[in-house]
């Protein structure tokens, strides 16, 4: 088991040595061009080319070179000319890239936005497309994929409009595909990758597309295809000496071996990946790679090595994420650096806030006025409703009063009609008797007849006459009442029926007493006997009971 490991390690060191020779040759050539530059413009252009070359090989050296270029640009005469201005924007872009790679996200974004503002001022489409592409890359790394897609699409549109280098356009298509991939939009990712592969002319460019295709294979669990593609890319990166890309390719290759549960090969590949990440001082990669190797050792049953790698993973993770103090310092630096630039913006914002406050006050006043108007309208509506209800109530009272008055008048008319009829019939009877008395020739007989007439005025004859006339009157006025008495209340005697006729006419006890020429006690006694026979309570109306009676048995 040890022999293959040593062979792979020897092969890796040998290839690194070869690539280092090529790398040193290219690096020396660039340094020579910088040193032999005959003009400031050539010096700056060659130094930025050197920055681009060193970027993925030595991040610390890249930062030093970028700062040197920015200092040089400050010291060059006519540094505000379009050429030098665009080179300053390019240098600030590279400084932001270095910040992003070393996990200074806030500094990176600040520099990208500064570069974007400068690029928009000079309307340089090339440097503008470069800056917008880098902003898309930044947001992709921050996992703000929707923003990333917007910037990358904008960068593609700018690059295609000026017919920029096809490899540069392909780079934006490739990164847009990666953004779709992270959003799990695999069909869109494949479309972008295919477009990028058509555009790429260089071997390095094609490796980027191949790497992303390999990740698609990995996501669909086609591990053999993924391994072949990653291995192909690894050979190219070793040939070109691009250690950063080689490191992440090894990391992805190890993940593919893990997918096949070939943990032994995964561990060997991760050894190489970790060695490269340490060389280029890429802490974020080391966090991931130590975690991956710890998992591979655990799956392979070597828990001691798994624990060791996990501790290393944790140490690097803590070193990266313990950046609260650095963020505070960065915030202070940025506030101081852009204080003058933000002054006008702050004033404008203050004016806008003042306007918003006035708008808010006006809005509150409008709302308050609307509430007052609503309250007044509602109050007025309630008052009108109360008045309307009061009018209705008064109308009801008037109608009720009118109804009672009509009932009273009707009762009085009935009483008067009955009294007149009784009186009229009684007078006719007296007249008949008087005529008979006048016809008598005997004075003694006339005297006796007159005495007899006077006596009859106080006798029951009058009462019987009244009763007979009253029965005829009720039969005319309320025949249904008479029929109900005769059918449902046959157990009542004639006197009681006569009393009921008078009660039906609405006569009081005193009026009945006068009509029948009897005492009040006699009237009350008769009424009591009627209640007892009908089994009607003292608080219940007798006439109403009779009229509403419906075949109820009375014991």
C-alpha distance (Angstrom), angle and dihedral (degrees) to the residues before:
residue distance angle dihedral
X1 . . .
X2 3.83 . .
X3 3.81 94.9 .
X4 3.84 96.8 62.4
X5 3.77 89.5 46.0
X6 3.82 91.7 54.5
X7 3.79 91.5 47.0
X8 3.81 92.0 51.4
X9 3.81 90.9 46.7
X10 3.83 90.8 49.4
X11 3.80 90.8 48.7
X12 3.78 91.2 48.9
X13 3.84 92.9 50.2
X14 3.81 90.5 46.6
X15 3.80 92.9 52.6
X16 3.81 90.8 45.7
X17 3.80 89.3 52.2
X18 3.81 91.2 51.6
X19 3.76 92.4 47.0
X20 3.79 90.0 46.6
X21 3.81 90.4 56.6
X22 3.82 90.4 52.3
X23 3.79 90.1 43.7
X24 3.79 92.8 50.3
X25 3.81 89.9 49.2
X26 3.83 92.8 52.4
X27 3.79 92.2 42.8
X28 3.79 91.8 50.6
X29 3.78 91.0 49.8
X30 3.80 91.9 53.3
X31 3.79 92.6 46.3
X32 3.79 89.5 50.9
X33 3.79 91.4 52.7
X34 3.79 90.6 50.9
X35 3.80 91.7 49.7
X36 3.81 94.2 46.6
X37 3.81 96.4 46.5
X38 3.79 110.4 135.1
X39 3.80 97.1 -162.5
X40 3.78 138.1 37.5
X41 3.78 91.5 -116.8
X42 3.82 92.4 53.1
X43 3.81 90.4 45.3
X44 3.82 92.7 53.9
X45 3.83 93.5 43.6
X46 3.86 92.8 50.2
X47 3.80 92.2 45.7
X48 3.81 92.0 52.3
X49 3.83 88.5 49.1
X50 3.83 86.6 52.9
X51 3.82 89.7 50.8
X52 3.79 90.9 51.8
X53 3.81 90.9 50.3
X54 3.82 95.3 47.3
X55 3.84 94.6 42.3
X56 3.81 96.9 91.7
X57 3.82 94.4 33.0
X58 3.80 106.9 50.1
X59 3.78 117.3 10.0
X60 3.82 96.4 -174.0
X61 3.80 92.6 51.1
X62 3.82 88.6 48.8
X63 3.81 91.3 56.6
X64 3.80 90.9 50.5
X65 3.82 91.9 49.7
X66 3.81 93.1 48.2
X67 3.80 92.3 51.0
X68 3.81 89.0 48.7
X69 3.81 91.7 53.0
X70 3.81 92.0 49.0
X71 3.80 90.0 50.1
X72 3.81 91.1 47.4
X73 3.80 90.6 51.6
X74 3.81 90.2 53.0
X75 3.80 90.0 54.6
X76 3.81 98.5 44.8
X77 3.80 118.5 98.3
X78 3.80 114.2 -118.0
X79 3.83 88.5 19.9
X80 3.79 88.0 152.0
X81 3.82 92.9 65.1
X82 3.84 115.5 115.9
X83 3.83 92.5 -104.0
X84 3.80 96.1 51.9
X85 3.79 91.6 38.1
X86 3.83 91.0 55.8
X87 3.84 89.9 47.0
X88 3.80 89.0 52.5
X89 3.82 89.2 53.1
X90 3.82 89.9 48.8
X91 3.82 91.6 49.5
X92 3.82 91.7 49.6
X93 3.82 87.8 51.5
X94 3.80 90.6 55.2
X95 3.80 90.4 46.8
X96 3.83 88.6 54.1
X97 3.82 90.1 48.7
X98 3.82 89.7 53.2
X99 3.82 90.4 48.5
X100 3.80 90.7 50.8
X101 3.81 93.0 48.4
X102 3.81 90.6 51.0
X103 3.84 91.7 48.9
X104 3.82 97.3 -107.4
X105 3.79 92.5 134.5
X106 3.81 96.9 165.7
X107 3.81 93.5 50.9
X108 3.80 90.1 45.7
X109 3.82 93.4 53.1
X110 3.79 91.9 45.2
X111 3.82 91.4 53.1
X112 3.82 92.9 44.8
X113 3.82 91.5 52.2
X114 3.81 91.0 46.6
X115 3.81 90.0 50.9
X116 3.82 90.9 48.0
X117 3.81 92.2 52.1
X118 3.83 91.0 49.8
X119 3.81 93.3 46.0
X120 3.80 91.9 51.5
X121 3.82 90.6 52.4
X122 3.81 95.0 57.6
X123 3.83 94.0 37.0
X124 3.82 91.7 -134.9
X125 3.82 102.8 163.3
X126 3.81 94.4 -165.8
X127 3.79 96.1 54.3
X128 3.82 90.2 36.9
X129 3.82 91.2 55.8
X130 3.83 89.5 46.9
X131 3.82 91.9 51.6
X132 3.80 95.4 45.5
X133 3.81 90.2 48.4
X134 3.82 89.5 53.0
X135 3.81 91.0 49.9
X136 3.80 88.7 53.3
X137 3.80 89.2 51.3
X138 3.81 90.8 49.0
X139 3.80 93.9 52.4
X140 3.80 90.5 45.6
X141 3.80 90.0 56.5
X142 3.81 88.4 47.8
X143 3.83 87.7 53.6
X144 3.80 92.2 -119.0
X145 3.79 90.1 132.7
X146 3.80 99.0 169.2
X147 3.81 91.4 56.5
X148 3.79 89.8 44.4
X149 3.82 91.5 54.8
X150 3.80 92.0 50.2
X151 3.82 93.3 52.7
X152 3.82 95.0 42.6
X153 3.81 92.5 50.2
X154 3.79 89.6 48.5
X155 3.82 90.1 50.3
X156 3.83 91.0 50.8
X157 3.82 91.1 50.6
X158 3.83 91.4 51.1
X159 3.82 93.6 46.5
X160 3.80 94.2 46.8
X161 3.82 91.5 47.6
X162 3.83 91.7 59.2
X163 3.82 94.6 38.5
X164 3.78 91.5 -119.3
X165 3.81 123.7 -174.0
X166 3.82 108.9 -57.6
X167 3.82 92.3 -130.9
X168 3.80 89.9 56.6
X169 3.82 91.7 50.1
X170 3.81 89.4 45.9
X171 3.82 89.1 53.7
X172 3.82 91.0 59.9
X173 3.82 91.8 45.7
X174 3.79 89.3 50.0
X175 3.82 93.4 50.3
X176 3.81 90.2 46.2
X177 3.81 87.5 54.0
X178 3.81 89.4 51.6
X179 3.80 89.7 52.2
X180 3.82 90.5 52.3
X181 3.81 88.4 47.7
X182 3.81 92.3 55.5
X183 3.82 88.3 49.5
X184 3.84 87.3 52.8
X185 3.81 90.0 -117.6
X186 3.79 91.3 138.7
X187 3.81 98.5 167.8
X188 3.81 91.2 53.2
X189 3.80 89.8 45.6
X190 3.81 91.7 52.9
X191 3.83 90.6 49.5
X192 3.82 91.8 52.8
X193 3.82 92.4 45.3
X194 3.80 91.4 51.6
X195 3.82 90.8 50.8
X196 3.81 91.1 48.6
X197 3.81 92.3 49.0
X198 3.82 90.3 53.6
X199 3.81 91.2 51.4
X200 3.80 100.0 43.6
X201 3.82 113.9 98.3
X202 3.79 99.9 171.9
X203 3.77 127.2 76.6
X204 3.80 90.8 -126.9
X205 3.78 92.0 54.5
X206 3.76 93.1 52.0
X207 3.81 90.7 52.0
X208 3.79 89.1 60.9
X209 3.77 92.0 55.4
X210 3.81 91.2 43.4
X211 3.79 89.9 52.1
X212 3.76 91.7 53.6
X213 3.80 91.9 46.0
X214 3.80 87.9 52.2
X215 3.80 89.2 54.8
X216 3.80 88.8 52.7
X217 3.82 89.0 52.3
X218 3.78 89.1 48.7
X219 3.81 92.3 50.4
X220 3.81 89.7 53.1
X221 3.84 89.7 47.2
X222 3.80 93.8 -113.5
X223 3.80 88.9 139.3
X224 3.83 97.7 165.0
X225 3.83 91.5 56.4
X226 3.78 90.2 45.5
X227 3.84 92.3 51.3
X228 3.81 92.9 49.6
X229 3.81 91.9 49.9
X230 3.81 94.0 45.9
X231 3.83 91.3 48.4
X232 3.80 90.4 50.9
X233 3.79 90.4 52.8
X234 3.81 92.4 45.6
X235 3.81 90.7 58.3
X236 3.81 91.4 51.6
X237 3.82 93.2 47.9
X238 3.79 90.6 50.2
X239 3.77 89.7 49.7
X240 3.81 91.9 50.1
X241 3.82 94.1 39.8
X242 3.83 94.8 -126.3
X243 3.79 99.3 153.2
X244 3.82 98.5 178.0
X245 3.82 93.0 56.7
X246 3.79 91.0 41.4
X247 3.81 89.9 54.5
X248 3.79 94.9 53.0
X249 3.83 90.7 42.4
X250 3.81 89.3 56.5
X251 3.78 89.3 48.3
X252 3.82 91.4 53.0
X253 3.80 91.4 43.8
X254 3.81 89.7 54.2
X255 3.80 90.0 50.8
X256 3.83 89.3 54.1
X257 3.82 90.3 52.1
X258 3.79 88.5 50.0
X259 3.79 87.9 54.2
X260 3.82 87.9 58.0
X261 3.86 89.1 44.3
X262 3.80 89.0 -118.7
X263 3.79 92.2 140.4
X264 3.80 95.2 164.3
X265 3.82 93.6 62.4
X266 3.80 90.2 40.7
X267 3.82 90.6 57.3
X268 3.84 92.7 48.3
X269 3.80 91.7 51.0
X270 3.82 91.8 46.6
X271 3.83 89.5 53.2
X272 3.80 87.8 60.8
X273 3.81 92.9 43.8
X274 3.82 92.4 52.2
X275 3.82 92.3 47.6
X276 3.82 89.9 53.5
X277 3.83 94.5 45.9
X278 3.80 90.1 51.9
X279 3.78 90.2 50.4
X280 3.82 93.3 53.0
X281 3.84 91.5 37.1
X282 3.80 94.8 -124.7
X283 3.82 103.5 161.8
X284 3.80 96.8 179.7
X285 3.80 90.8 56.5
X286 3.80 90.6 48.5
X287 3.81 90.5 53.6
X288 3.82 90.2 55.6
X289 3.81 96.8 39.1
X290 3.81 95.9 49.6
X291 3.81 89.2 49.0
X292 3.82 90.5 49.8
X293 3.82 93.1 48.3
X294 3.81 91.0 46.8
X295 3.81 89.2 54.3
X296 3.83 91.6 46.8
X297 3.84 92.0 50.6
X298 3.81 89.3 48.6
X299 3.81 91.7 50.7
X300 3.80 88.9 47.2
X301 3.81 91.1 53.9
X302 3.84 97.2 -111.0
X303 3.80 99.3 123.8
X304 3.78 95.9 166.5
X305 3.82 92.3 60.7
X306 3.78 89.5 40.8
X307 3.82 90.2 57.3
X308 3.81 91.6 46.9
X309 3.80 92.4 52.8
X310 3.78 92.1 45.1
X311 3.82 90.0 55.8
X312 3.79 89.5 51.5
X313 3.80 90.4 48.8
X314 3.81 90.2 51.5
X315 3.81 92.8 47.6
X316 3.81 93.3 52.8
X317 3.81 91.3 42.6
X318 3.81 91.7 53.6
X319 3.79 92.0 46.8
X320 3.82 91.1 54.4
X321 3.77 97.9 42.2
X322 3.80 96.9 43.5
X323 3.80 90.7 84.4
X324 3.78 103.1 116.0
X325 3.79 92.2 111.5
X326 3.80 91.5 46.8
X327 3.80 90.0 51.1
X328 3.82 91.5 52.6
X329 3.80 91.1 49.8
X330 3.79 90.1 47.4
X331 3.79 90.6 51.2
X332 3.81 90.9 52.5
X333 3.78 91.5 48.0
X334 3.79 92.6 49.2
X335 3.80 92.6 46.6
X336 3.80 91.2 52.0
X337 3.80 93.8 42.5
X338 3.79 95.8 51.2
X339 3.80 98.5 32.0
X340 3.81 94.6 110.5
X341 3.80 92.9 42.9
X342 3.77 91.7 52.1
X343 3.81 95.6 45.9
X344 3.79 94.0 85.5
X345 3.78 91.3 42.6
X346 3.80 90.2 51.6
X347 3.79 91.3 49.9
X348 3.78 90.8 48.9
X349 3.78 89.7 47.5
X350 3.80 90.7 49.1
X351 3.79 90.6 51.7
X352 3.77 89.6 48.6
X353 3.79 90.7 50.2
X354 3.83 89.8 49.5
X355 3.79 88.9 52.2
X356 3.78 90.3 47.6
X357 3.81 90.4 51.2
X358 3.82 90.7 51.5
X359 3.78 89.5 47.2
X360 3.79 88.4 50.2
X361 3.82 91.8 49.7
X362 3.80 90.6 48.8
X363 3.78 90.0 47.4
X364 3.81 91.5 50.6
X365 3.81 90.9 47.8
X366 3.79 90.0 49.5
X367 3.78 91.3 49.4
X368 3.81 91.2 46.7
X369 3.81 91.2 49.1
X370 3.78 90.5 48.3
X371 3.82 90.1 50.9
X372 3.82 92.1 49.5
X373 3.80 91.4 48.3
X374 3.80 89.9 47.3
X375 3.84 90.3 49.6
X376 3.83 92.2 49.2
X377 3.80 92.0 47.3
X378 3.78 90.7 47.8
X379 3.81 91.6 47.5
X380 3.79 91.0 49.5
X381 3.79 90.3 47.4
X382 3.82 90.5 51.0
X383 3.78 91.7 49.2
X384 3.79 91.5 50.1
X385 3.79 89.4 46.9
X386 3.81 91.2 50.0
X387 3.80 90.6 49.1
X388 3.78 90.2 48.5
X389 3.82 91.0 49.6
X390 3.80 90.1 47.6
X391 3.82 90.8 51.3
X392 3.79 90.7 49.1
X393 3.78 91.0 49.2
X394 3.80 91.3 49.3
X395 3.79 90.2 48.9
X396 3.82 89.7 51.0
X397 3.81 90.5 50.2
X398 3.79 91.2 48.5
X399 3.80 91.0 49.0
X400 3.80 90.8 48.3
X401 3.80 91.6 48.0
X402 3.80 90.6 47.8
X403 3.81 90.7 48.4
X404 3.80 92.1 51.4
X405 3.78 91.4 46.2
X406 3.81 89.7 51.5
X407 3.80 90.9 48.8
X408 3.81 90.2 49.3
X409 3.79 92.4 48.3
X410 3.80 90.3 46.7
X411 3.80 89.8 52.0
X412 3.79 91.4 47.7
X413 3.81 90.6 48.5
X414 3.81 90.9 50.3
X415 3.81 91.4 48.7
X416 3.76 91.9 46.8
X417 3.81 91.1 46.7
X418 3.80 91.4 49.4
X419 3.78 92.7 45.6
X420 3.82 91.9 48.1
X421 3.79 91.9 47.9
X422 3.81 92.4 48.4
X423 3.77 91.4 46.2
X424 3.79 92.1 47.6
X425 3.80 93.8 49.5
X426 3.81 90.9 44.6
X427 3.79 91.0 51.0
X428 3.80 91.0 49.8
X429 3.77 89.7 51.2
X430 3.85 91.9 49.9
X431 3.79 90.4 46.7
X432 3.81 91.0 52.8
X433 3.79 91.1 49.8
X434 3.83 92.2 46.9
X435 3.82 91.0 51.6
X436 3.75 89.1 52.5
X437 3.82 90.5 50.0
X438 3.84 91.4 49.8
X439 3.78 90.5 54.1
X440 3.80 89.9 59.8
X441 3.86 113.5 100.5
X442 3.75 96.4 -165.8
X443 3.75 112.4 86.6
X444 3.74 92.2 -156.2
X445 3.77 89.7 52.7
X446 3.82 91.1 48.2
X447 3.79 90.9 51.1
X448 3.75 91.3 49.7
X449 3.84 91.3 47.3
X450 3.80 91.6 49.7
X451 3.80 90.4 51.3
X452 3.76 90.0 48.3
X453 3.87 90.2 51.1
X454 3.77 91.1 51.0
X455 3.79 90.5 49.6
X456 3.80 91.8 49.1
X457 3.78 90.5 54.8
X458 3.81 85.9 68.8
X459 3.77 97.3 38.1
X460 3.84 132.4 91.4
X461 3.76 90.3 -97.8
X462 3.77 89.1 84.5
X463 3.78 90.7 46.8
X464 3.77 91.9 51.7
X465 3.77 90.1 49.0
X466 3.79 90.5 50.9
X467 3.78 90.3 48.3
X468 3.79 91.6 50.5
X469 3.77 93.3 47.6
X470 3.83 91.5 44.5
X471 3.82 90.8 53.7
X472 3.80 90.3 52.1
X473 3.82 90.3 47.9
X474 3.83 93.3 51.1
X475 3.79 89.5 47.5
X476 3.80 88.6 57.8
X477 3.81 97.5 40.6
X478 3.82 103.2 35.3
X479 3.80 112.1 7.8
X480 3.86 93.3 164.3
X481 3.82 89.9 60.1
X482 3.80 91.4 53.0
X483 3.82 91.8 47.0
X484 3.86 91.8 49.5
X485 3.83 90.3 51.3
X486 3.79 92.8 49.7
X487 3.82 94.9 45.2
X488 3.84 106.2 34.7
X489 3.83 100.9 24.8
X490 3.81 104.2 38.3
X491 3.81 89.3 136.9
X492 3.83 90.4 74.8
X493 3.82 117.1 95.8
X494 3.82 125.9 -127.5
X495 3.81 94.1 -97.4
X496 3.78 92.4 52.5
X497 3.83 91.8 47.1
X498 3.82 89.2 49.9
X499 3.82 89.5 53.0
X500 3.82 89.8 49.0
X501 3.83 90.2 51.3
X502 3.80 89.6 54.5
X503 3.83 91.7 45.3
X504 3.82 89.4 50.1
X505 3.81 87.0 55.4
X506 3.85 86.9 58.1
X507 3.82 96.3 -111.6
X508 3.79 118.4 156.6
X509 3.82 124.9 -132.6
X510 3.81 90.4 -96.3
X511 3.80 92.4 49.8
X512 3.81 91.8 48.2
X513 3.84 88.5 49.9
X514 3.79 91.1 55.3
X515 3.82 95.5 43.7
X516 3.82 93.3 49.9
X517 3.79 93.6 36.4
X518 3.84 92.3 -127.9
X519 3.78 139.0 120.0
X520 3.81 127.7 -79.2
X521 3.82 90.1 -123.3
X522 3.81 89.8 55.9
X523 3.85 90.4 51.9
X524 3.83 92.6 49.7
X525 3.81 91.9 45.9
X526 3.80 91.5 52.2
X527 3.82 91.4 47.5
X528 3.83 89.7 50.7
X529 3.83 92.1 51.6
X530 3.83 89.8 50.2
X531 3.84 91.1 52.2
X532 3.78 90.8 48.8
X533 3.82 93.6 50.8
X534 3.81 92.4 46.2
X535 3.84 92.1 41.6
X536 3.80 90.9 -129.5
X537 3.83 120.2 157.6
X538 3.78 120.0 -119.5
X539 3.81 91.8 -112.4
X540 3.83 93.3 51.9
X541 3.80 124.0 91.3
X542 3.81 110.2 -115.4
X543 3.81 97.3 -154.7
X544 3.85 91.0 47.8
X545 3.79 89.9 50.4
X546 3.82 92.2 52.2
X547 3.81 93.4 46.6
X548 3.84 92.7 49.3
X549 3.80 94.0 42.1
X550 3.81 114.4 122.4
X551 3.83 115.1 -172.1
X552 3.83 94.5 -60.1
X553 3.79 112.7 163.9
X554 3.76 114.6 -120.5
X555 3.74 114.2 -155.6
